[in-house]
Amino acid sequence: MERKSVYLLIMGALVAYYVYMPIPDNIEEPWKVVLMNVLLRAFINLGLFIEFLGIYNFMDLLALTISLVDVSPTSDETVSVMDTKFNNTPVRIYVPKRKTAGLRRAVFYIHGGGWCIGSSASFFYDSVSRRTAEKLDAVVISADYRLGPAHRFPTQLEDVSSALRWFFRKDVLEQYAVDPERIGISGDSSGGCLAAAVSQQLLGNPEIKIKLKIQALFYPILQFLDLELPSYQEFSHMPLLYKSFAVRFISDYFANDRSFEKVILSNQHVPEEYSHLFKFVNWSSLLPERFRKGYVYKNPTYGSSEMSQKYPGFLDVRASPLLADDSKLRGLPLTYFLTCQYDVLRDEGLMYVTRLRNAGVQVTHIHVEGGFHGVFVIPKLKTAQKIFDQYISWLKENL
Ligand SMILES: *[C@@H]1O[C@H](CO)[C@@H](O)[C@H](O)[C@H]1NC(C)=O
């Protein structure tokens, strides 16, 4: 028995040593972040090994594990919570219990998780939506969508977009006493990608009379053309979105094909016939000077057209809001945009901010020094609480 515990201790120490990574010293509450990082790295290593042995698909295992923190819809003294469907898409709805004379504002929230994991029921998202409903005195619709790798682009986008259009129906807005002129859309990470794409789509659809009042995008993923932006190079091992992890999500969103993943990692997945798109992700011209540091811009290296023929989605503007033409950005709603210092997605965010402003869109840009990918939805972190309070006061003023 004793020998067993000694072995376990040694094994534990070896695993901890293997997965431990130092983190920058301006990250708040570093031990919490180090612990999350160790757990995530251990999980990824184990999960990939299980997949390598042919036992279980890595992404399915990750989705299953994340779903362990799902919570049921539970009302409390201040907010009623219920699960329902909007045009076949499951949504979780939060309605404040406080009496109000008029109509309420509404936030349509799209969760992150690389299009493959997570849910509105996840503890993290349930917490964000509940607190938003309570603090803002607003109706929150937290949308679900079918996930990869079983479902691929554009299913995710179609699901959230059809749920939002259902919400826009007169009878539905009346049912929840929502003011049609005060509806905003929010999303984080891949949910931010979907939110940005839905905003662009609505703008281009004259049949839809309701206009979004704001869009709030938390460190969204916005493009797959260039995976060697300075932030991708500098922060490829930063929690909670390592570059290899991001590439796996991207690959599972479009293809579920390990060879596609390898080609993306080589950054030569775009054929020359798409060269005209690179101006939209040209960090040499779109990234503010102070973020470029010593990185030297190289013109793209083009690859064969095999992948773009098999999986054209990854070059589709509906998947990559940063590839939209200026004319598609003009008229987008007032934007709240959050980027984090230690995030591979920092630069595409910064470039979208530049492009939105150039197109005349009003943007409130919050750059969180010491922030990292995913921080907003981890309610136990002080940084998350600060971001949340700031976001709510912005919504109070602008939605
Ligand atoms: C990127 O911008 C630089 C100038 O800032 C220019 O020299 C280069 O040709 C551009 N490359 C592409 C692919 O747009």
The ligand as a MOL file (V3000), in Angstrom:
LIG
                    3D

  0  0  0     0  0            999 V3000
M  V30 BEGIN CTAB
M  V30 COUNTS 14 14 0 0 0
M  V30 BEGIN ATOM
M  V30 1 C 1.0480 44.0960 -47.0490 0
M  V30 2 O 1.2990 45.4780 -46.8140 0
M  V30 3 C 2.5960 45.9200 -47.1850 0
M  V30 4 C 2.6860 47.4070 -46.8940 0
M  V30 5 O 2.2740 47.7390 -45.6140 0
M  V30 6 C 2.8460 45.6600 -48.6600 0
M  V30 7 O 4.1710 45.9960 -48.9550 0
M  V30 8 C 2.5770 44.1940 -48.9870 0
M  V30 9 O 2.6710 43.9950 -50.3620 0
M  V30 10 C 1.1890 43.7890 -48.5310 0
M  V30 11 N 0.9970 42.3800 -48.8150 0
M  V30 12 C -0.1780 41.8740 -49.1720 0
M  V30 13 C -0.2000 40.4220 -49.4740 0
M  V30 14 O -1.2000 42.5210 -49.1930 0
M  V30 END ATOM
M  V30 BEGIN BOND
M  V30 1 1 1 2
M  V30 2 1 1 10
M  V30 3 1 2 3
M  V30 4 1 3 4
M  V30 5 1 3 6
M  V30 6 1 4 5
M  V30 7 1 6 7
M  V30 8 1 6 8
M  V30 9 1 8 9
M  V30 10 1 8 10
M  V30 11 1 10 11
M  V30 12 1 11 12
M  V30 13 1 12 13
M  V30 14 2 12 14
M  V30 END BOND
M  V30 END CTAB
M  END
